[in-house]
Amino acid sequence: MRIQLPEKVSKIINCLTEAGYEAYAVGGCVRDTLLGRTPGDWDITTSAKPAEVKALFGRTIDTGILHGTVTVMLGKEGFEVTTYRIDGEYEDARHPKNVVYTANLLEDLKRRDFTINAMAYNDAEGLIDVFDGIADLKKGVIRCVGDPMDRFGEDALRMLRAVRFAAQLGFSIEEKTRGAIISLAPNLSRISAERIQTELVKLLVSAHPEEMRTVYETGISKVILPEFDAMMEEEQRNPHHCYTVGEHTIHAMCAIRPDKVLRLTMLFHDVAKPVCRTVDEKGIYHYHGHPAKGAQMAHAIFRRLKFDCDTMDRVCRLITWHDDNPPLDEASVRKAVHRAGIEQYPALFLVKRADILAKSKAGQKEKLAYVDAYERMYEEIRRRGDCLTLKELAVSGKDLIGAGIKPGKQIGEILNALLALVLEDPQKNTKEYLMSYTLKNLFI
Ligand SMILES: Nc1ccn([C@@H]2O[C@H](COP(=O)(O)OP(=O)(O)OP(=O)(O)O)[C@@H](O)[C@H]2O)c(=O)n1
């Protein structure tokens, strides 16, 4: 089997082999190329020790020198070249205690996580596939190399990686591998929040976010995202819903495009439902104030998983306003846009549609028609350039001070009162009108 290696990758492999070492493209790049996907990066594995790699190439960076990885720079591109390793005993299901180099490719491949990730290739030898990775690629199976209990014992993150690969590739997890995940999932508590976050996001923005179901069924979410377990276990005894909160959430993620902020919003938009419910005498569940509480809970989850502030802020705002449904008159829509902030639109419409599509079919057409009309009205308001924020108001704090109003809290109060007036009627957004209104009505 032949793989078309990028020119620079061939160059590095040739340079190493001409110097008497072995070298292969390995791991994800081989897997992705065989699947007809474009690899994110090309990793090279070699029998040369890090110092020997450095001696052969002009520009190198000691990326992970302690673990045998040197980045070789060719032009502006960097390629990770890692010495064949047998990882020592793992200390905490995370970090190998010591790295032992080996001269044997097989030893290096044996320590890798899944059969589909344990293939190596160079032009001279062709594909090296000792663990039947090709067969598993064809069958669509994620299977550990060797004993899954050992592989997951070495690095617990691999359990979440298994589900992430299943979600990205549309594969299923082989039974023994799945069984080992169920046994060892509690070890994920020892993995850093950053590593978990990276894998979780890759899973969420994949072609199959419904694999969150596997995250639940294997007991992974119990450890990394217990809030999701509560959602999976929360029935919605309410005529608008035909699923548990968790199942609704999964449908909602599938109904929105694979964007990090949008998928995270759908994942958490109803996170507070299990804690915001009352039951009436007929046994029907009623939810109160769950969007605001949900944003609060999502905020805490984002902090725990060490998400960046921008993602946290955007998702929490979308959660807060996802169920805000103003009457369809322009003044009410302008006020709604002001409440949520214009940055949220049009993402908010995408969220609303996905939420509706993931609920029971009853009344769906009418609800979608409402969102369409809401969006058209919003677009008209934007096209006209109606004032929606303090920034767009025809008077500023400076103007008010210039008219003799004392700097301080009162200025903010007046500006907010003027904005309320203008949101009601955008024609009033002229300096002349607003100043005279202020002096007559607001300047006490
Ligand atoms: N916990 C891990 C992480 C990585 N690997 C091995 O290192 C390779 C490279 O890892 P990484 O770049 O994290 O993943 P990729 O497989 O390249 O996939 P992606 O680029 O989609 O993350 C993997 O293919 C696998 O052989 C492993 O055995 N165990």
The ligand as a Tripos MOL2 file, in Angstrom:
@<TRIPOS>MOLECULE
LIG
   29    30     1     0     0
SMALL
NO_CHARGES

@<TRIPOS>ATOM
      1 N1         -2.8620    9.3060   25.0050 N.pl3     1 LIG1
      2 C1         -2.2900    9.0160   23.8530 C.ar      1 LIG1
      3 C2         -2.0750   10.0160   22.9180 C.ar      1 LIG1
      4 C3         -1.4590    9.6850   21.7110 C.ar      1 LIG1
      5 N2         -1.0560    8.4160   21.4690 N.ar      1 LIG1
      6 C4         -0.3470    8.0510   20.2110 C.3       1 LIG1
      7 O1          0.2500    9.2380   19.6540 O.3       1 LIG1
      8 C5         -0.2750    9.5300   18.3550 C.3       1 LIG1
      9 C6         -0.4160   11.0210   18.1610 C.3       1 LIG1
     10 O2         -1.2690   11.5520   19.1350 O.3       1 LIG1
     11 P1         -2.1990   12.8290   18.9180 P.3       1 LIG1
     12 O3         -1.5080   13.7970   18.0480 O.co2     1 LIG1
     13 O4         -2.7100   13.2500   20.2400 O.co2     1 LIG1
     14 O5         -3.4750   12.2310   18.1870 O.3       1 LIG1
     15 P2         -3.7190   11.8410   16.7050 P.3       1 LIG1
     16 O6         -3.8960   10.3520   16.6500 O.co2     1 LIG1
     17 O7         -2.6900   12.4110   15.8140 O.co2     1 LIG1
     18 O8         -5.1440   12.4320   16.4120 O.3       1 LIG1
     19 P3         -5.5830   13.9850   16.3770 P.3       1 LIG1
     20 O9         -4.6020   14.6820   15.5320 O.co2     1 LIG1
     21 O10        -6.9470   13.8760   15.8180 O.co2     1 LIG1
     22 O11        -5.5950   14.4090   17.8180 O.co2     1 LIG1
     23 C7         -1.5940    8.7720   18.2990 C.3       1 LIG1
     24 O12        -1.9840    8.4750   16.9800 O.3       1 LIG1
     25 C8         -1.2440    7.5160   19.1100 C.3       1 LIG1
     26 O13        -0.4780    6.6310   18.3290 O.3       1 LIG1
     27 C9         -1.2760    7.4300   22.4230 C.ar      1 LIG1
     28 O14        -0.9180    6.2800   22.1870 O.2       1 LIG1
     29 N3         -1.8780    7.7440   23.6070 N.ar      1 LIG1
@<TRIPOS>BOND
     1     1     2 1
     2     2     3 ar
     3     2    29 ar
     4     3     4 ar
     5     4     5 ar
     6     5     6 1
     7     5    27 ar
     8     6     7 1
     9     6    25 1
    10     7     8 1
    11     8     9 1
    12     8    23 1
    13     9    10 1
    14    10    11 1
    15    11    12 2
    16    11    13 1
    17    11    14 1
    18    14    15 1
    19    15    16 2
    20    15    17 1
    21    15    18 1
    22    18    19 1
    23    19    20 2
    24    19    21 1
    25    19    22 1
    26    23    24 1
    27    23    25 1
    28    25    26 1
    29    27    28 2
    30    27    29 ar
@<TRIPOS>SUBSTRUCTURE
     1 LIG1         1 GROUP 0 **** ****
